[in-house]
Amino acid sequence: MMPTTTQALIIIGILSIGTAITRFLPFLLFPNAKSAPRYVHYLGKVLPAAAIGLLVVYCLRYIDLTTSPRGIPEGVAILAVVLLHIWKKNTLISIAAGTVIYMLLVQFVF
Amino acid sequence: MLKKLPNAMRAAFPHTIPVLTGFLFLGAAYGILMSNAGYGWTWTLLTSSVVFAGALQFVGIGLLTAAFDPLLAFLIALSVNARHLFYGISMLEKFNSIGKIKPYLIFGMCDETFSILCSTEPPTNIDKRAFMLSVTLLNQSYWVLGSVAGALIGPHLAFNTQGIYFVMTAFFVVVFLNQWQTRKNRSPALIGVGAALVSLLIFGAENFIIPAMALIVVCLTVFRKKLTTEVDE
């Protein structure tokens, strides 16, 4: 059953508000970063690296190791990104090459 | 600020090229799905502008084609986007005295913008605030453009784009590697990956994010003493 136009607008408004809450809440709770508790200050220092780690896993969450292709295209492409990045240290080259390798693998090999 | 923006845009643009690629294609995929669901490009323009959260917008298509359930929509928005809480806590200090642009920078902090802002410092001759605003504006404009273009011309695309979404994964892997070069980031990075993997194994792909966040906070709290000495070194 399709919602009416008004209902669709309400849903979009709610999605917008819900998202804004997740983005604004920390700033509303601690309007002045300097007076935030030391624990929050500490979290602010260590969370970025942890959050990026979480994001990498988030991107790979649908990989199924039990059925073909068992995450092999992702594994090979990520290995290529890591090796290229250690070798060339060029963000764009690493990302472009990794993506092309992945696309070739899923389109022609697996 | 406005005078400083053109130079800041030029400095920010190279950092956003991977996001440009990813957002044009991911956005296009979203626009196509919205059109197929009966929502034309004006709807896509609206959602990409006011919601601006990729994963939730995809989930939202389902909410826009099912029976009207605003409470469910609200709960889904909170849970799919809970990870933003981490970004906010991480940016409390960086955003502390940036003035009028603060609300927009907070509104526009998607995964990709967060990754660039927390791993990149602008060149010394570029205004910091203008640089952060540029990254945020550029990234959101890619998403809006890509998704509207997808809604308009998507059905006529002939190029085989299967797998192009990996550009976002590769992007986060590179941000991870760049962070890894700073020694003090290594323990938190390992905690992030480890907690996420453990949670993924236990709760599965659809439900692992919030338990993973909880586990990350627990680990960071338990190891606070050790990590604090690493951070301060």
Chai-1 contact restraints between the chains, C-beta under 6 A:
chainA,res_idxA,chainB,res_idxB,connection_type,confidence,min_distance_angstrom,max_distance_angstrom,comment,restraint_id
A,M1,B,A67,contact,1.0,0.0,6.0,A-B,restraint_1
A,P3,B,F68,contact,1.0,0.0,6.0,A-B,restraint_2
A,Q7,B,F68,contact,1.0,0.0,6.0,A-B,restraint_3
A,A8,B,L64,contact,1.0,0.0,6.0,A-B,restraint_4
A,I10,B,P70,contact,1.0,0.0,6.0,A-B,restraint_5
A,I11,B,L63,contact,1.0,0.0,6.0,A-B,restraint_6
A,I11,B,L64,contact,1.0,0.0,6.0,A-B,restraint_7
A,I11,B,A73,contact,1.0,0.0,6.0,A-B,restraint_8
A,I12,B,T47,contact,1.0,0.0,6.0,A-B,restraint_9
A,I14,B,P70,contact,1.0,0.0,6.0,A-B,restraint_10
A,I14,B,A73,contact,1.0,0.0,6.0,A-B,restraint_11
A,I14,B,F74,contact,1.0,0.0,6.0,A-B,restraint_12
A,L15,B,V51,contact,1.0,0.0,6.0,A-B,restraint_13
A,L15,B,G60,contact,1.0,0.0,6.0,A-B,restraint_14
A,L15,B,A73,contact,1.0,0.0,6.0,A-B,restraint_15
A,L15,B,A77,contact,1.0,0.0,6.0,A-B,restraint_16
A,S16,B,V50,contact,1.0,0.0,6.0,A-B,restraint_17
A,S16,B,V51,contact,1.0,0.0,6.0,A-B,restraint_18
A,G18,B,F74,contact,1.0,0.0,6.0,A-B,restraint_19
A,G18,B,A77,contact,1.0,0.0,6.0,A-B,restraint_20
A,G18,B,L78,contact,1.0,0.0,6.0,A-B,restraint_21
A,T19,B,V51,contact,1.0,0.0,6.0,A-B,restraint_22
A,T19,B,A53,contact,1.0,0.0,6.0,A-B,restraint_23
A,T19,B,A77,contact,1.0,0.0,6.0,A-B,restraint_24
A,T19,B,N81,contact,1.0,0.0,6.0,A-B,restraint_25
A,T22,B,N81,contact,1.0,0.0,6.0,A-B,restraint_26
A,T22,B,H84,contact,1.0,0.0,6.0,A-B,restraint_27
A,T22,B,L85,contact,1.0,0.0,6.0,A-B,restraint_28
A,R23,B,H84,contact,1.0,0.0,6.0,A-B,restraint_29
A,R23,B,I106,contact,1.0,0.0,6.0,A-B,restraint_30
A,R23,B,M109,contact,1.0,0.0,6.0,A-B,restraint_31
A,F24,B,I106,contact,1.0,0.0,6.0,A-B,restraint_32
A,P26,B,G88,contact,1.0,0.0,6.0,A-B,restraint_33
A,P26,B,I89,contact,1.0,0.0,6.0,A-B,restraint_34
A,F27,B,G88,contact,1.0,0.0,6.0,A-B,restraint_35
A,F27,B,I106,contact,1.0,0.0,6.0,A-B,restraint_36
A,F30,B,L92,contact,1.0,0.0,6.0,A-B,restraint_37
A,A33,B,L92,contact,1.0,0.0,6.0,A-B,restraint_38
A,A33,B,E93,contact,1.0,0.0,6.0,A-B,restraint_39
A,A33,B,N96,contact,1.0,0.0,6.0,A-B,restraint_40
A,L43,B,I89,contact,1.0,0.0,6.0,A-B,restraint_41
A,G44,B,I89,contact,1.0,0.0,6.0,A-B,restraint_42
A,G44,B,S90,contact,1.0,0.0,6.0,A-B,restraint_43
A,G44,B,L92,contact,1.0,0.0,6.0,A-B,restraint_44
A,G44,B,E93,contact,1.0,0.0,6.0,A-B,restraint_45
A,K45,B,V231,contact,1.0,0.0,6.0,A-B,restraint_46
A,V46,B,P188,contact,1.0,0.0,6.0,A-B,restraint_47
A,V46,B,L220,contact,1.0,0.0,6.0,A-B,restraint_48
A,V46,B,L227,contact,1.0,0.0,6.0,A-B,restraint_49
A,L47,B,F86,contact,1.0,0.0,6.0,A-B,restraint_50
A,L47,B,I89,contact,1.0,0.0,6.0,A-B,restraint_51
A,L47,B,S90,contact,1.0,0.0,6.0,A-B,restraint_52
A,P48,B,S90,contact,1.0,0.0,6.0,A-B,restraint_53
A,P48,B,C118,contact,1.0,0.0,6.0,A-B,restraint_54
A,A49,B,Q179,contact,1.0,0.0,6.0,A-B,restraint_55
A,A49,B,N185,contact,1.0,0.0,6.0,A-B,restraint_56
A,A49,B,P188,contact,1.0,0.0,6.0,A-B,restraint_57
A,A49,B,A189,contact,1.0,0.0,6.0,A-B,restraint_58
A,A50,B,P188,contact,1.0,0.0,6.0,A-B,restraint_59
A,A50,B,I191,contact,1.0,0.0,6.0,A-B,restraint_60
A,A50,B,G192,contact,1.0,0.0,6.0,A-B,restraint_61
A,A50,B,I216,contact,1.0,0.0,6.0,A-B,restraint_62
A,A51,B,F86,contact,1.0,0.0,6.0,A-B,restraint_63
A,I52,B,V175,contact,1.0,0.0,6.0,A-B,restraint_64
A,I52,B,F176,contact,1.0,0.0,6.0,A-B,restraint_65
A,I52,B,Q179,contact,1.0,0.0,6.0,A-B,restraint_66
A,G53,B,A189,contact,1.0,0.0,6.0,A-B,restraint_67
A,G53,B,G192,contact,1.0,0.0,6.0,A-B,restraint_68
A,G53,B,V193,contact,1.0,0.0,6.0,A-B,restraint_69
A,L54,B,G192,contact,1.0,0.0,6.0,A-B,restraint_70
A,L54,B,A196,contact,1.0,0.0,6.0,A-B,restraint_71
A,L54,B,A212,contact,1.0,0.0,6.0,A-B,restraint_72
A,L55,B,D111,contact,1.0,0.0,6.0,A-B,restraint_73
A,L55,B,F172,contact,1.0,0.0,6.0,A-B,restraint_74
A,V56,B,F172,contact,1.0,0.0,6.0,A-B,restraint_75
A,V56,B,V173,contact,1.0,0.0,6.0,A-B,restraint_76
A,V56,B,F176,contact,1.0,0.0,6.0,A-B,restraint_77
A,V57,B,A196,contact,1.0,0.0,6.0,A-B,restraint_78
A,V57,B,L197,contact,1.0,0.0,6.0,A-B,restraint_79
A,C59,B,T169,contact,1.0,0.0,6.0,A-B,restraint_80
A,C59,B,F172,contact,1.0,0.0,6.0,A-B,restraint_81
A,R61,B,A205,contact,1.0,0.0,6.0,A-B,restraint_82
A,Y62,B,A205,contact,1.0,0.0,6.0,A-B,restraint_83
A,I78,B,V173,contact,1.0,0.0,6.0,A-B,restraint_84
A,V81,B,A170,contact,1.0,0.0,6.0,A-B,restraint_85
A,V81,B,V173,contact,1.0,0.0,6.0,A-B,restraint_86
A,H85,B,V174,contact,1.0,0.0,6.0,A-B,restraint_87
A,H85,B,L177,contact,1.0,0.0,6.0,A-B,restraint_88
A,T91,B,V174,contact,1.0,0.0,6.0,A-B,restraint_89
A,L92,B,I17,contact,1.0,0.0,6.0,A-B,restraint_90
A,S94,B,V174,contact,1.0,0.0,6.0,A-B,restraint_91
A,I95,B,P18,contact,1.0,0.0,6.0,A-B,restraint_92
A,I95,B,A170,contact,1.0,0.0,6.0,A-B,restraint_93
A,I95,B,F171,contact,1.0,0.0,6.0,A-B,restraint_94
A,I95,B,V174,contact,1.0,0.0,6.0,A-B,restraint_95
A,G98,B,A170,contact,1.0,0.0,6.0,A-B,restraint_96
A,T99,B,F166,contact,1.0,0.0,6.0,A-B,restraint_97
A,T99,B,V167,contact,1.0,0.0,6.0,A-B,restraint_98
A,T99,B,A170,contact,1.0,0.0,6.0,A-B,restraint_99
A,Y102,B,G163,contact,1.0,0.0,6.0,A-B,restraint_100
A,Y102,B,F166,contact,1.0,0.0,6.0,A-B,restraint_101
A,M103,B,G163,contact,1.0,0.0,6.0,A-B,restraint_102
A,V106,B,Q162,contact,1.0,0.0,6.0,A-B,restraint_103
A,V106,B,G163,contact,1.0,0.0,6.0,A-B,restraint_104
A,Q107,B,Q162,contact,1.0,0.0,6.0,A-B,restraint_105
